[in-house]
């Protein structure tokens, strides 16, 4: 089914405007007669943040922004789905065009700007599927014109804790002016204090809801020291490393498209994302686990992400160029590695190369 979908649909989708193609892909998944997901090899199972994942391959926030197709994505073989970014009030985001493919580089630039149907719509959808099972997290962000960004995050934690497997606090998108400033130490400490307090306040009715922090790959190492220290002291459950980058690697081929404003993802992001993941891993010192995102487009790059420090991985831009078969390829590669190395769990790989990655020259 997935192979047929890739062969028939992907060339057509790739010929469309990127945002139109994305919208059509969502509509196709809404109505596709997908069978239940195949049972994963039990060696791929991971228990992370107190949650049970059948495999470590998730789809990152940004694909299913409004929680329209989480169950279809789970049936396609993802171990978990992160929907969003969701804002309290609906907002249109930035003007189009705002999504660009760098075909020669297998990269994507976006400046979507938290386009969201808003919390009310998404809450109804997640509540309707609450008994469906599977790990479905939600990525939350502040409205562009809000007078109190921290209050936006607190409100979203309170509203979604009961229907989300976990909640990711996204302060690392480069497309909402001033948002990344919330990664600065004093602001971040206040944000996480209030978010965790909100989580604890609703826990008697909502149950335990892991709270994750998603950071940018563009942080300086002194800033990363602060971020990890605050995340540890405020007892978040994990971090996602990382979001898109505003930098442009020197070896990009699609130079004209690379001039577009926005965050770069896909293959060109991999070296920087892996370096920041490894730097985060050594600073966290096992206090909480990490999700690695950025540049995964093969089984080998997914395994490399785990070895750099990720307990779970997320893909998105890689699907644009490799199709849905990428998910099965990643899982096949991971099982083959376990068999080759006579290991019984992916935990044996987590962070195995982190120290060596941090010793390499800084990616340019």
C-alpha positions in Angstrom: 0.0 0.0 0.0 2.7 2.5 1.0 4.9 1.6 -1.9 2.0 2.0 -4.3 1.1 5.4 -2.8 4.7 6.6 -3.1 4.9 5.5 -6.8 1.6 7.1 -7.8 1.2 10.1 -5.6 4.7 11.4 -4.8 5.7 12.5 -8.4 2.4 14.3 -8.7 2.7 16.0 -5.3 6.3 17.0 -6.0 5.1 18.8 -9.2 2.8 21.0 -7.2 3.5 24.2 -5.1 4.9 22.8 -1.9 2.1 24.1 0.3 -0.6 22.9 -2.1 1.1 19.5 -2.2 1.1 19.4 1.6 -2.6 20.2 1.8 -3.4 17.5 -0.8 -1.4 14.9 1.1 -3.4 15.7 4.3 -6.6 15.2 2.3 -5.4 12.0 0.8 -4.6 10.6 4.3 -8.0 11.6 5.5 -9.7 9.3 3.1 -7.2 6.6 2.2 -8.4 3.1 3.2 -5.3 2.3 5.3 -5.0 -1.1 7.0 -3.9 -1.3 10.7 -0.2 -0.8 11.2 2.0 -3.9 11.0 3.3 -5.1 14.3 6.8 -3.9 14.9 9.8 -6.0 15.9 9.7 -6.0 19.7 13.4 -4.9 19.8 12.3 -1.5 18.4 10.1 -0.8 21.4 11.1 2.1 23.6 9.8 3.3 27.0 10.6 7.0 27.1 9.0 9.8 29.2 6.9 7.1 30.9 5.3 6.3 27.6 5.5 3.1 25.5 6.6 3.6 21.9 6.3 0.6 19.5 9.2 2.0 17.5 11.3 5.2 17.8 10.3 6.8 14.5 8.0 9.7 14.9 6.7 12.4 12.5 7.6 15.9 13.6 5.3 18.8 14.3 4.6 20.8 11.1 3.1 18.0 9.0 -0.2 17.5 10.8 -0.6 21.0 12.1 -4.2 20.7 13.1 -4.5 17.1 14.2 -6.4 16.1 11.2 -4.8 12.7 10.5 -2.8 11.4 13.5 -4.4 7.9 13.3 -3.7 7.6 9.6 -0.1 8.4 10.3 0.1 5.8 13.1 -1.3 3.2 10.6 1.5 4.1 8.2 4.0 2.8 10.8 5.1 5.8 12.8 5.8 5.0 16.4 4.4 8.3 17.4 2.9 11.5 16.0 3.4 15.1 17.1 0.7 17.4 15.9 0.9 21.2 15.8 2.2 23.8 16.3 -1.1 24.8 17.9 -1.8 28.4 19.0 -4.6 29.4 21.4 -6.4 31.5 18.8 -6.6 30.7 15.1 -4.1 32.6 13.0 -3.2 32.6 9.3 0.5 32.7 9.6 2.8 34.6 7.2 1.8 35.5 3.6 2.3 32.9 0.8 4.6 31.8 -0.7 6.1 30.6 2.5 7.3 27.0 1.8 10.2 26.3 -0.6 12.0 23.1 -1.8 15.7 23.0 -2.4 15.6 20.0 -4.7 19.3 20.0 -5.4 20.0 19.8 -1.7 17.1 17.7 -0.4 16.2 20.6 1.8 13.2 22.7 2.7 12.8 26.4 3.8 9.7 27.4 5.6 8.4 30.7 7.0 4.9 29.5 7.8 4.6 31.4 11.1 2.5 29.1 13.2 -0.5 29.0 10.9 -3.1 27.2 13.1 -6.8 26.6 13.2 -6.6 27.3 16.9 -6.9 25.3 20.2 -10.7 24.9 20.1 -10.7 23.0 16.8 -7.7 20.8 17.7 -9.0 20.0 21.2 -12.3 18.7 19.7 -10.3 16.4 17.3 -8.0 15.0 20.0 -10.9 14.5 22.4 -12.8 12.5 19.8 -9.9 10.1 19.3 -8.9 9.9 23.0 -9.7 6.2 23.2 -7.9 5.3 20.0 -4.5 4.5 21.5 -1.1 5.3 20.1 1.3 8.1 21.2 0.1 11.5 19.9 1.9 14.5 21.3 1.0 18.1 20.7 3.4 21.0 19.9 2.2 24.3 21.3 3.1 27.9 20.6 2.1 31.5 21.3 0.0 33.7 19.1 2.0 36.3 17.2 -0.1 39.2 18.6 -0.6 37.9 22.2 0.2 40.4 25.0 1.5 37.6 27.2 3.3 34.7 25.5 3.9 32.7 28.7 0.2 32.9 29.5 -0.5 31.3 26.0 1.7 28.3 26.8 0.1 27.9 30.3 -3.4 28.0 28.8 -2.5 25.4 26.2 -1.0 23.1 28.8 -4.1 23.3 30.9 -6.4 22.6 28.0 -4.5 19.8 26.3 -2.9 17.9 29.2 -5.9 15.4 29.4 -5.9 14.5 25.6 -2.2 14.6 24.6 0.3 11.9 25.3 2.9 14.7 25.8 3.1 18.4 25.2 6.1 20.1 23.5 6.8 23.8 24.4 8.0 25.3 21.1 10.0 28.4 21.6 12.4 27.8 18.7 10.6 28.6 15.5 12.4 31.4 13.7 9.2 32.6 12.0 7.4 34.3 14.8 9.3 37.6 15.7 10.9 37.5 19.1 9.9 33.9 19.9 13.5 32.6 20.1 14.2 35.2 22.7 12.2 33.0 25.0 15.3 30.7 25.1 17.1 33.4 27.1 17.8 32.2 30.6 15.5 34.5 32.7 12.5 34.2 30.3 12.9 30.5 29.9 13.1 29.9 33.7 9.8 31.8 34.2 8.2 30.1 31.3 9.1 26.6 32.4 8.2 27.3 36.1 4.7 28.4 35.0 4.3 25.6 32.5 5.3 22.9 35.0 3.1 24.5 37.7 0.1 24.4 35.2 0.9 20.7 34.4 0.9 19.8 38.1 -2.2 21.8 38.8 -4.3 19.8 36.3 -2.6 16.5 36.9 -5.2 15.2 39.4 -7.8 15.2 36.6 -5.6 15.0 33.5 -3.1 12.5 34.7 0.7 12.7 34.3 1.5 14.6 31.1 5.2 14.8 30.0 6.4 18.3 29.1 9.2 18.6 26.5 11.1 21.6 25.4 12.0 22.1 21.7 15.1 24.2 21.1 16.8 25.7 18.1 20.0 24.3 16.6 21.4 27.9 16.4 22.0 28.3 20.1 25.5 29.2 21.2 27.1 26.7 23.6 26.9 29.1 26.5 23.2 29.6 25.8 22.8 25.8 25.6 24.4 25.5 29.0 21.8 27.9 30.4 18.9 26.1 28.6 19.9 22.6 29.7 20.5 23.8 33.3 17.1 25.4 33.5 15.4 22.5 31.9 17.0 20.2 34.4 16.2 22.4 37.4 12.6 22.8 36.3 12.3 19.1 35.8 11.0 19.0 32.2 10.6 15.4 30.9 12.8 15.8 27.8 14.0 18.0 25.0 13.7 18.0 21.2 16.8 19.0 19.4 16.1 20.7 17.3 14.0 23.0 15.1 15.0 24.5 11.8 18.1 26.7 11.3 18.3 30.3 10.1 21.9 29.6 9.0 22.8 28.5 5.5 25.6 25.9 5.0 28.3 26.9 2.6 27.9 23.9 0.4 24.3 24.5 -0.7 23.7 24.1 -4.4 20.3 25.8 -4.8 21.8 29.2 -3.9 18.9 31.3 -5.2 16.2 29.5 -3.2 18.5 29.5 -0.1 18.2 33.3 0.0 14.5 32.9 1.0 13.9 33.9 4.6 12.8 31.2 7.0 14.1 28.1 8.7 16.0 25.5 6.8 15.4 21.8 7.3 16.2 18.5 5.5 19.5 17.0 4.6 21.6 20.3 4.9 20.6 20.6 8.6 21.9 17.2 9.6 25.5 18.1 10.6 24.4 21.0 12.8 21.4 19.2 14.2 23.6 16.2 15.2 26.2 18.4 16.8 23.7 20.2 18.9 22.0 17.0 19.8 25.3 15.5 21.0 26.2 18.7 22.9 22.8 18.6 24.6 23.2 14.9 25.4 26.5 15.4 27.3 25.1 18.3 29.2 21.9 16.5 30.2 23.9 13.6 31.8 21.0 11.2 31.5 18.6 13.3 33.6 16.0 13.1 30.9 15.9 11.6 27.3 16.1 13.5 24.0 14.2 13.4 20.7 16.5 14.0 17.7 15.1 15.8 14.7 16.7 17.4 11.7 18.1 15.9 8.5 17.0 12.3 8.7 16.5 10.9 5.2 17.7 7.3 5.6 18.1 4.4 8.0 21.8 5.3 8.4 21.1 8.9 9.4 18.4 7.8 11.9 20.8 5.4 13.5 23.4 8.1 13.6 20.9 10.4 15.3 20.4 7.8 18.0 24.1 7.3 18.5 24.5 11.1 18.8 22.1 11.0 21.8 18.5 10.5 20.7 16.2 8.0 22.4 13.6 8.8 19.7 13.8 10.4 16.3 11.4 12.5 14.2 11.3 12.9 10.4 9.4 15.3 8.2 11.4 16.9 5.4 13.0 13.6 4.5 9.5 12.3 3.6 9.2 15.1 0.9 12.2 13.6 -1.0 12.1 9.9 0.1 8.4 9.3 0.5 6.6 7.2 3.1 8.8 4.2 2.5 11.5 6.0 4.5 9.7 4.9 7.7 10.0 1.2 6.9 13.6 1.7 5.7 14.6 3.3 9.0 13.0 0.4 11.0 14.7 -2.2 8.8 18.1 -0.5 9.3 17.7 -0.4 13.0 16.7 -4.1 13.3 19.6 -5.0 11.0 22.0 -3.1 13.3 20.7 -4.9 16.4 21.2 -8.2 14.7 24.6 -7.4 13.4 25.8 -6.2 16.8 23.9 -8.9 18.8 22.1 -6.3 20.8 18.6 -6.6 22.2 17.6 -3.0 22.6 18.2 0.4 20.9 19.1 1.7 24.3 22.6 0.3 23.8 23.1 2.8 21.0 21.8 6.0 22.6 24.6 8.5 22.9 27.3 6.0 21.9 28.9 8.5 19.6 28.0 11.7 21.5 31.5 12.4 22.9 33.2 11.9 19.5 30.6 14.1 17.7 31.3 16.9 20.1 35.0 16.6 19.3 34.6 17.2 15.6 35.1 20.6 13.9 32.0 22.7 14.1 29.7 22.3 11.0 29.8 25.1 8.5 
